[in-house]
Amino acid sequence: GLFSNQCELDSNGGLVDGLQCRILPARSVSDCQCFCSAFEGFWHLGLGNVPTDTKMSQIEVSAMKSPLTPLATLIGRELRGEKVEKPYLKYGQAGLAKKGEDYFLIKTDCQRIQSDPSTSFSVFAIFDGHNGISAAIFTKENLLANVLSAIPQGTSRDEWLQALPRALVAGFVKTDIEFQQKGETSGTTVTFVVIDDWTVTVASVGDSRCILDTQGGVVSLLTVDHRLEENEEERERVTASGGEVGRLNIFGGNEVGPLRCWPGGLCLSRSIGDTDVGEYIVPIPHVKQVKLSNAGGRLIIASDGIWDALSSDMAAKSCRGLPAELAAKLVVKEALRSRGLKDDTTCVVVDIIPSGHTVLPPPPIKKPNMLASLIFGKKNQNSMNKTNKLSAIGVVEELFEEGSAMLDERLGKDSPLNANSGIFRCAVCQVDQPQVEGLSVNSAPFFSPASKPWEGPFLCAKCQNKKDAMEGKRLTRPTVVL
């Protein structure tokens, strides 16, 4: 049969006419089942039956029937210098305000080289503010520029992508230092997504999550939640740096609520801002970089108003097969239905669509192997986890992942000295500093015989003080001074 739908959610969650989604004619019963799966989100939310409609054009049919290329084939083409067609993006955003502290960024016209459209990339981000809106607004306005300033000019695309994770760390820390100089105490989570062709790089602090839904129905988490309640490693880091972790004490000595960091009572271990809590609340992001096959994929980026109500799988399934703009609205609506409006709720959906397709191809329905079920019985949880990982092979390639809160480890040990100019450059704020007498490293003059071999990135005095504070160190003599 033929399927279509003519409904869309308005900002209040009501149904309005106007959006039409179409699926090509089914060629067989199995095809029809696959097409129906694309509208799982409609039926799951009880949005009614799907009426019939007219046939699609031959161009649309051809686009939907075009075969997908495995990731290994794409990599082989790149190694041989063959051209791999770029994907194109479709995106949507939706949200409901409780306190009005959520902000988002959508910027699709970025360029690695100014006035060169072939170097374009896109940025999508969520900023979930707390204790005010200042940190969220400041980070939205300044973070991208700070990240780009940490990437050397004149690099190739591959070099640019390789430098991006390090630049994200520097950009986050620089933004935090600049905001603290304003003397305000608000804070914000950040989930910052950079899409360059098929490569997706995600940097995050806090608990605004980003998930990837790929062909085959595999949902991958691209961020790490920095909640003290759930992250034992972060609890140990905070206490080792001088913070105190515990629950809120009420009258009578009873403890209530999630684990918090004291002083301040923040539930998160990483954020930008929060100067009144303690320097052990760090802005150093978890960074993950992946490459998709030309099957494409869907990113769902959202504040914790979504994730406190829905699991990653629930969010992905609730909107699977639908256009990005409608998908974002449905995710928000499903979270509202599940938990009510208890927090600011913001969702951005980005579809990375193969060239030649009008929409993101729906994932195929997996048919159970009845013979295997009879022979092996039910799978245990471990085997199911292994199956999920194996099913992602050929769809996503992991290029980079690092979540350490140690700045030295994240910035590397590249020499900060420009041999031609004799200038040192701070790895965080990118401020140049000439070679002058009195510059010292590791408590010894840099150019004296007693100096040690260079270890770690060069930091100016301001950034070095920030690093020491984040690590719980209060040195009487800075490692780098003028």
C-alpha distance (Angstrom), angle and dihedral (degrees) to the residues before:
residue distance angle dihedral
G1 . . .
L2 3.79 . .
F3 3.79 122.3 .
S4 3.78 133.1 -163.3
N5 3.78 138.4 154.5
Q6 3.78 131.6 -151.7
C7 3.78 105.8 -166.3
E8 3.79 138.5 101.7
L9 3.80 135.2 176.6
D10 3.80 118.6 -115.3
S11 3.83 122.8 -144.7
N12 3.82 90.4 -85.1
G13 3.78 94.5 52.1
G14 3.81 95.3 -102.8
L15 3.79 124.3 134.1
V16 3.80 119.6 -105.2
D17 3.78 131.5 174.3
G18 3.74 123.4 -114.0
L19 3.79 114.3 80.2
Q20 3.79 119.3 92.3
C21 3.79 124.5 -167.6
R22 3.79 118.7 -174.4
I23 3.78 135.8 -168.3
L24 3.81 123.2 -160.1
P25 3.83 121.3 -110.0
A26 3.79 114.7 -72.9
R27 3.80 113.5 -113.1
S28 3.80 95.0 -163.8
V29 3.78 142.8 -0.2
S30 3.82 91.4 -92.4
D31 3.80 90.4 50.5
C32 3.78 89.6 50.9
Q33 3.80 90.1 53.5
C34 3.80 90.3 51.6
F35 3.79 91.8 49.7
C36 3.79 91.8 48.9
S37 3.79 89.6 54.9
A38 3.78 88.9 63.0
F39 3.80 88.0 67.4
E40 3.80 95.3 47.7
G41 3.81 87.4 114.9
F42 3.83 92.6 58.6
W43 3.80 95.0 49.1
H44 3.81 93.6 40.3
L45 3.81 90.1 57.2
G46 3.80 93.5 43.1
L47 3.78 96.1 -117.7
G48 3.78 94.4 151.2
N49 3.79 138.6 -106.1
V50 3.78 123.0 -41.3
P51 3.83 114.8 -117.2
T52 3.78 125.3 -141.9
D53 3.78 122.8 -98.1
T54 3.79 141.8 179.7
K55 3.81 125.7 -69.9
M56 3.78 122.8 -81.8
S57 3.78 122.7 -116.0
Q58 3.79 120.4 -93.1
I59 3.83 89.0 -112.6
E60 3.80 91.3 57.5
V61 3.80 91.8 45.8
S62 3.81 91.9 50.2
A63 3.79 91.5 48.5
M64 3.80 92.6 52.2
K65 3.82 91.9 47.4
S66 3.81 96.8 49.2
P67 3.82 111.3 118.7
L68 3.80 122.3 -111.8
T69 3.78 120.7 -123.8
P70 3.83 120.4 -130.6
L71 3.81 117.3 -117.2
A72 3.82 92.2 -116.0
T73 3.81 89.7 58.2
L74 3.82 91.2 50.3
I75 3.79 91.6 50.8
G76 3.80 90.1 48.9
R77 3.79 90.6 52.7
E78 3.79 91.2 51.5
L79 3.79 91.9 49.7
R80 3.80 89.3 51.8
G81 3.79 90.9 47.8
E82 3.80 93.9 -112.6
K83 3.79 117.9 150.5
V84 3.81 117.2 -104.2
E85 3.79 112.6 -159.9
K86 3.78 116.1 -117.7
P87 3.79 120.7 -117.5
Y88 3.76 121.7 -126.4
L89 3.78 127.2 -133.5
K90 3.78 133.6 -126.5
Y91 3.75 118.9 -177.2
G92 3.78 143.7 175.5
Q93 3.80 137.2 -169.7
A94 3.78 133.2 -157.2
G95 3.78 136.2 166.7
L96 3.77 148.9 160.6
A97 3.80 122.6 -145.4
K98 3.80 126.6 -135.8
K99 3.82 100.2 159.6
G100 3.81 98.9 2.9
E101 3.82 94.9 -123.3
D102 3.84 99.2 121.1
Y103 3.81 119.0 100.1
F104 3.79 132.2 175.5
L105 3.80 137.9 -164.1
I106 3.80 127.2 -147.9
K107 3.81 115.4 177.7
T108 3.80 117.7 162.1
D109 3.82 100.0 165.4
C110 3.82 100.6 69.9
Q111 3.83 118.2 135.2
R112 3.79 130.9 -164.1
I113 3.81 88.1 -150.8
Q114 3.79 116.9 33.9
S115 3.83 115.5 -113.1
D116 3.82 91.6 10.0
P117 3.84 109.3 110.9
S118 3.81 91.0 -172.8
T119 3.84 88.4 70.8
S120 3.80 94.9 55.7
F121 3.79 125.1 139.5
S122 3.81 135.7 167.6
V123 3.80 135.0 -128.0
F124 3.80 128.0 -155.1
A125 3.80 122.6 177.8
I126 3.80 145.0 169.5
F127 3.82 123.4 -151.1
D128 3.82 114.7 -169.5
G129 3.79 105.8 -168.4
H130 3.80 127.1 -159.5
N131 3.81 133.7 -170.2
G132 3.79 87.8 20.0
I133 3.79 139.7 -21.9
S134 3.81 102.4 -96.7
A135 3.82 97.7 94.0
A136 3.80 93.2 47.0
I137 3.81 93.1 49.9
F138 3.80 94.3 43.8
T139 3.81 92.2 49.2
K140 3.80 92.4 47.6
E141 3.81 90.5 52.7
N142 3.82 99.3 43.4
L143 3.81 112.8 24.2
L144 3.82 99.1 81.9
A145 3.81 93.4 51.2
N146 3.81 90.9 47.8
V147 3.81 91.6 51.4
L148 3.80 93.8 48.6
S149 3.81 92.1 48.0
A150 3.81 88.9 61.8
I151 3.83 93.8 58.4
P152 3.83 115.3 86.7
Q153 3.80 115.4 -114.6
G154 3.79 121.6 -113.9
T155 3.79 96.9 31.9
S156 3.79 124.8 145.3
R157 3.80 119.9 -113.7
D158 3.82 92.5 -99.8
E159 3.81 91.1 48.7
W160 3.80 90.2 47.2
L161 3.80 92.3 52.9
Q162 3.79 91.0 46.2
A163 3.82 91.2 51.8
L164 3.81 94.0 45.2
P165 3.86 99.4 84.2
R166 3.81 91.6 53.4
A167 3.81 91.3 44.6
L168 3.80 90.6 52.2
V169 3.80 90.3 56.4
A170 3.81 91.5 49.0
G171 3.81 91.7 45.6
F172 3.80 93.9 51.0
V173 3.82 93.1 48.8
K174 3.81 93.0 45.1
T175 3.80 91.4 50.3
D176 3.80 90.5 50.5
I177 3.82 92.6 50.4
E178 3.82 91.6 48.4
F179 3.80 92.5 49.0
Q180 3.80 92.9 48.6
Q181 3.80 88.8 56.5
K182 3.82 87.6 64.7
G183 3.81 89.2 67.2
E184 3.81 95.2 -129.3
T185 3.79 124.6 134.7
S186 3.81 105.8 -150.1
G187 3.78 121.1 111.9
T188 3.78 140.7 -160.8
T189 3.76 142.9 -159.1
V190 3.80 115.9 -128.9
T191 3.78 130.9 -155.2
F192 3.79 107.2 178.9
V193 3.82 120.4 -174.9
V194 3.81 125.3 -169.0
I195 3.82 117.6 -169.4
D196 3.81 118.7 -167.1
D197 3.81 111.4 172.0
W198 3.83 105.2 -59.1
T199 3.82 94.7 -16.4
V200 3.81 118.9 98.3
T201 3.82 121.4 -169.2
V202 3.81 119.8 -172.5
A203 3.82 126.7 -171.1
S204 3.79 120.5 -177.3
V205 3.79 145.8 172.5
G206 3.79 121.7 -176.5
D207 3.79 126.9 11.2
S208 3.82 106.3 -54.1
R209 3.77 99.4 120.9
C210 3.82 133.6 -148.8
I211 3.80 120.5 -159.5
L212 3.80 131.8 -175.0
D213 3.80 120.8 -143.0
T214 3.80 110.9 -164.4
Q215 3.78 137.4 -179.5
G216 3.77 110.2 -70.1
G217 3.79 91.4 43.2
V218 3.82 94.5 -89.5
V219 3.82 112.4 153.7
S220 3.82 114.7 -158.6
L221 3.81 127.3 -170.5
L222 3.82 110.8 -133.6
T223 3.81 95.9 -176.3
V224 3.81 138.0 53.0
D225 3.80 120.2 -131.5
H226 3.81 110.6 -123.4
R227 3.79 95.0 -155.9
L228 3.80 116.2 139.2
E229 3.80 90.8 -143.8
E230 3.79 93.2 60.3
N231 3.81 106.4 25.0
E232 3.81 112.5 73.5
E233 3.80 93.4 178.9
E234 3.79 91.1 56.9
R235 3.82 91.8 47.7
E236 3.80 89.6 55.2
R237 3.81 91.7 47.9
V238 3.81 93.6 50.6
T239 3.80 94.4 48.7
A240 3.82 91.4 45.3
S241 3.83 88.5 54.0
G242 3.79 93.2 53.1
G243 3.79 103.1 -90.2
E244 3.79 125.8 129.0
V245 3.80 119.6 -132.1
G246 3.80 120.9 -159.4
R247 3.77 146.1 116.2
L248 3.77 127.2 -86.4
N249 3.81 112.2 -82.1
I250 3.77 115.5 -141.3
F251 3.80 131.3 -173.8
G252 3.78 110.8 -51.0
G253 3.79 95.0 28.5
N254 3.80 95.3 -82.6
E255 3.81 116.5 149.1
V256 3.79 119.4 -138.2
G257 3.79 138.9 175.7
P258 3.81 131.4 16.9
L259 3.79 126.2 -34.4
R260 3.79 112.6 -78.7
C261 3.78 138.1 -172.0
W262 3.79 116.9 -114.6
P263 2.95 135.5 -112.0
G264 3.78 96.5 39.0
G265 3.79 102.2 23.3
L266 3.83 96.4 -120.8
C267 3.82 116.1 164.5
L268 3.82 92.4 -153.0
S269 3.79 129.7 77.2
R270 3.82 96.3 -159.1
S271 3.80 131.0 40.9
I272 3.79 143.2 121.9
G273 3.81 113.5 -95.8
D274 3.83 121.5 1.8
T275 3.80 93.3 133.5
D276 3.81 91.3 165.6
V277 3.81 93.5 59.9
G278 3.79 104.5 57.7
E279 3.79 141.6 -80.2
Y280 3.80 90.7 -100.0
I281 3.81 86.6 76.4
V282 3.80 92.7 86.5
P283 3.83 133.3 -163.8
I284 3.83 94.2 -146.2
P285 3.82 106.0 125.2
H286 3.75 133.2 -140.8
V287 3.83 104.8 -120.0
K288 3.78 127.9 -160.1
Q289 3.81 127.4 176.3
V290 3.80 123.7 -168.8
K291 3.78 137.4 170.9
L292 3.80 122.2 -140.2
S293 3.76 128.0 -148.2
N294 3.80 117.1 -121.7
A295 3.79 88.3 -90.0
G296 3.80 83.6 85.7
G297 3.77 125.4 -154.0
R298 3.78 146.8 -139.3
L299 3.80 126.4 -104.4
I300 3.80 120.2 -156.5
I301 3.82 112.0 -166.0
A302 3.78 115.4 -177.7
S303 3.79 146.0 154.8
D304 3.80 121.5 -110.9
G305 3.79 90.5 -92.4
I306 3.81 84.1 79.8
W307 3.81 99.6 38.5
D308 3.81 95.0 47.8
A309 3.81 86.5 60.5
L310 3.81 104.1 33.6
S311 3.79 135.7 37.9
S312 3.79 118.1 -130.6
D313 3.82 90.9 -103.3
M314 3.80 92.8 48.5
A315 3.80 92.1 51.0
A316 3.81 92.3 48.9
K317 3.81 94.9 46.1
S318 3.79 94.6 45.7
C319 3.81 92.2 66.0
R320 3.80 104.6 22.5
G321 3.80 114.2 139.5
L322 3.81 94.6 16.7
P323 3.82 129.3 111.3
A324 3.80 114.2 -89.2
E325 3.81 96.1 -112.8
L326 3.79 93.2 52.4
A327 3.81 91.1 39.7
A328 3.82 92.4 60.2
K329 3.80 90.7 51.5
L330 3.79 92.5 48.3
V331 3.82 92.8 50.8
V332 3.81 90.2 52.7
K333 3.80 91.2 45.5
E334 3.81 91.8 50.1
A335 3.82 91.7 49.3
L336 3.80 90.1 49.3
R337 3.79 91.0 49.3
S338 3.80 92.0 49.1
R339 3.81 100.7 46.0
G340 3.77 110.8 2.7
L341 3.80 124.7 -123.3
K342 3.82 102.3 -52.1
D343 3.81 97.9 140.5
D344 3.79 141.2 14.0
T345 3.79 105.8 -69.7
T346 3.81 120.5 -157.7
C347 3.80 129.5 166.7
V348 3.81 132.8 -178.7
V349 3.82 118.9 -171.5
V350 3.81 120.0 -164.8
D351 3.79 122.9 -172.9
I352 3.81 116.6 -158.5
I353 3.79 99.4 -156.5
P354 3.82 127.7 -165.6
S355 3.78 115.7 -114.8
G356 3.79 110.5 -94.8
H357 3.82 95.4 29.7
T358 3.79 123.3 107.0
V359 3.81 93.5 -155.2
L360 3.78 137.2 12.1
P361 3.83 105.8 -78.5
P362 3.83 110.5 -111.2
P363 3.82 116.5 -114.7
P364 3.81 114.6 -100.7
I365 3.78 120.1 -107.9
K366 3.79 111.3 -106.4
K367 3.80 110.6 -131.1
P368 3.83 115.3 -147.3
N369 3.78 117.0 -117.9
M370 3.81 102.0 -125.6
L371 3.81 94.0 -169.4
A372 3.79 92.0 52.5
S373 3.79 90.1 48.4
L374 3.79 91.1 53.9
I375 3.80 92.9 48.6
F376 3.79 101.4 40.5
G377 3.80 103.1 23.0
K378 3.78 121.8 -151.9
K379 3.80 118.8 -10.4
N380 3.77 119.1 -120.2
Q381 3.81 120.9 -126.4
N382 3.82 94.4 -98.1
S383 3.78 93.7 54.2
M384 3.80 90.6 47.9
N385 3.79 90.6 52.9
K386 3.81 90.1 50.9
T387 3.80 90.2 49.4
N388 3.81 91.5 52.6
K389 3.80 91.0 51.6
L390 3.79 92.5 47.7
S391 3.79 91.8 48.9
A392 3.80 89.4 60.7
I393 3.81 93.0 58.6
G394 3.80 109.2 112.5
V395 3.81 91.9 20.7
V396 3.82 104.0 67.8
E397 3.80 130.8 22.3
E398 3.80 116.7 -161.7
L399 3.81 109.6 -137.8
F400 3.81 102.8 172.3
E401 3.80 141.9 -2.8
E402 3.81 130.2 171.8
G403 3.79 132.1 154.4
S404 3.80 105.9 168.9
A405 3.80 116.4 139.5
M406 3.82 91.6 -148.8
L407 3.79 108.6 106.5
D408 3.82 94.4 -155.0
E409 3.80 90.8 57.6
R410 3.80 93.1 48.6
L411 3.81 99.1 46.2
G412 3.81 97.8 45.7
K413 3.79 130.8 -144.5
D414 3.79 102.7 -81.2
S415 3.78 113.3 146.2
P416 3.83 110.7 -99.0
L417 3.81 93.1 -155.7
N418 3.79 119.9 103.1
A419 3.80 102.1 -146.4
N420 3.81 92.4 -156.7
S421 3.80 97.9 51.3
G422 3.79 101.2 24.0
I423 3.80 89.2 -130.1
F424 3.79 126.9 142.7
R425 3.81 117.3 -146.0
C426 3.79 123.9 -156.7
A427 3.81 109.5 -121.5
V428 3.82 91.8 -139.9
C429 3.80 111.3 35.6
Q430 3.85 95.2 23.8
V431 3.82 91.3 -133.1
D432 3.81 113.0 155.9
Q433 3.78 119.7 -130.0
P434 3.82 123.6 -172.7
Q435 3.78 123.6 -135.6
V436 3.79 104.4 -90.3
E437 3.74 133.6 167.5
G438 3.78 110.2 -94.8
L439 3.80 96.5 37.4
S440 3.77 105.0 136.1
V441 3.76 135.9 -172.3
N442 3.80 125.2 -168.3
S443 3.83 89.8 2.8
A444 3.83 93.3 -61.3
P445 3.82 131.0 94.2
F446 3.79 107.6 -90.6
F447 3.79 94.7 -132.3
S448 3.83 96.7 41.2
P449 3.82 123.6 103.0
A450 3.81 88.2 -114.8
S451 3.79 93.3 62.2
K452 3.79 118.5 112.7
P453 3.81 126.1 -128.4
W454 3.77 111.2 -82.0
E455 3.82 111.5 -83.6
G456 3.76 124.6 -176.6
P457 3.81 129.8 -12.3
F458 3.79 123.3 -41.1
L459 3.80 112.2 -107.3
C460 3.78 128.6 -173.7
A461 3.81 116.6 -124.0
K462 3.81 93.2 -95.4
C463 3.80 94.7 50.7
Q464 3.81 92.1 41.8
N465 3.80 89.4 55.3
K466 3.80 89.0 50.9
K467 3.81 91.0 50.8
D468 3.81 92.4 49.8
A469 3.80 91.4 48.8
M470 3.82 92.8 50.4
E471 3.80 90.1 52.6
G472 3.79 93.3 48.1
K473 3.81 93.2 -109.5
R474 3.78 121.5 139.0
L475 3.79 102.2 -176.9
T476 3.79 119.2 -172.4
R477 3.79 88.5 -143.7
P478 3.80 119.9 36.9
T479 3.78 119.5 -125.6
V480 3.80 90.3 -125.7
V481 3.81 119.5 31.3
L482 3.78 140.0 158.3
